[in-house]
Amino acid sequence: MPLEVERLVKRFGETVALDDVSLTVRAGECVGLLGPNGAGKSTLIRSIVGRVIPNSGRVTVFGAAAGSTAARMALGWVPQELAIYPRISCKENLASFGRYYGLRGQPLKEAIAWCLHWAALEDRQGEVAKKLSGGMKRRLNMAAGMMHRPNVMLLDEPTVGVDPQSRNAIFDNLETLKKRGKTLVYTTHYMEEAERLCDRLVIIDRGKVIADDDMQGLHRLLPAANVLSIELKNADGLQPEEMRALPGVHSAGMRGATLRIEVRDLAADSPGILQWLAARGYSFESLTSERASLETVFLTLTGRSLRD
């Protein structure tokens, strides 16, 4: 298994940063790590790379203990703060990080060339890092973590402070890594990023894992994850509250001529609702549905916004 976190506990004085956290990441999987500020995400990432020593529990990377040479060589870490040398060139930055991982001679040259191409920085390789745009610095930061061709990448909010064009370029780079079978752990404050990139989402709040599933599974945790809107031709005498007795219906109410029903599962629950209306002589002009966003799921599970 590329990454296993087992019952991790970490305290800083009286503060419990991680409280019995367990997590498994399979090969080729992209797992999104979500949580409000202070939830424990960065402590978890730093525990995986061996920068934080837990009070109890263990982390293994392909069976090797976190912090060991084998684990470090299997991991690539892209920290939230830029970890590049501002006064030397892009190429020199990559060479420095490559030597840190033991690369020399031709293997080092090949790794630099591959990373410059992957980050689309070939034409800027001789430019001093501090003169790069924010998006280019982020791509260089990511490339530095790729120099030793790790099989597991830990990406801690890699798109913070970049423009939309640079963000899309970073997405494309990460999707390329996924196609190559790399395993990714991705922390972000942007819900659309998690929905686009991640196969599975792990939500942490107050040091605990409160959800671990794909989007479909997370929706099942909500009492009502979807809204069915039915524009009726004639709503005379309709009592929406009676629909609460139908399977899967969480709430129902009228907004003008539109009946809005919160349901758990659109595919499973909609036929019964339409049959109930038809049996009572109600017909409709149109029907639309809305699936709950990841933001709604997150707020429901944590009671807080992602940036709280």
HELIX and SHEET records of a PDB file:
HELIX    1   1 LYS A   41  ILE A   48  1                                   8    
HELIX    2   2 THR A   69  ALA A   74  1                                   6    
HELIX    3   3 CYS A   90  TYR A  100  1                                  11    
HELIX    4   4 GLY A  105  TRP A  118  1                                  14    
HELIX    5   5 GLU A  122  ARG A  124  5                                   3    
HELIX    6   6 ALA A  129  LYS A  131  5                                   3    
HELIX    7   7 GLY A  134  MET A  146  1                                  13    
HELIX    8   8 PRO A  164  LYS A  179  1                                  16    
HELIX    9   9 MET A  191  LEU A  197  1                                   7    
HELIX   10  10 MET A  215  HIS A  219  1                                   5    
HELIX   11  11 PRO A  240  ALA A  245  5                                   6    
HELIX   12  12 LEU A  266  ALA A  279  1                                  14    
HELIX   13  13 LEU A  294  THR A  302  1                                   9    
SHEET    1   A 4 THR A  15  VAL A  25  0                                        
SHEET    2   A 4 LEU A   3  PHE A  12 -1                                        
SHEET    3   A 4 SER A  56  VAL A  61 -1                                        
SHEET    4   A 4 ALA A  64  ALA A  65 -1                                        
SHEET    1   B 6 LEU A  75  VAL A  78  0                                        
SHEET    2   B 6 VAL A 152  ASP A 156  1                                        
SHEET    3   B 6 THR A 183  THR A 187  1                                        
SHEET    4   B 6 CYS A  30  LEU A  34  1                                        
SHEET    5   B 6 ARG A 200  ASP A 205  1                                        
SHEET    6   B 6 LYS A 208  ASP A 213 -1                                        
SHEET    1   C 4 VAL A 249  ARG A 255  0                                        
SHEET    2   C 4 THR A 258  VAL A 263 -1                                        
SHEET    3   C 4 ASN A 226  LEU A 232 -1                                        
SHEET    4   C 4 PHE A 284  ARG A 291 -1                                        
END                                                                             
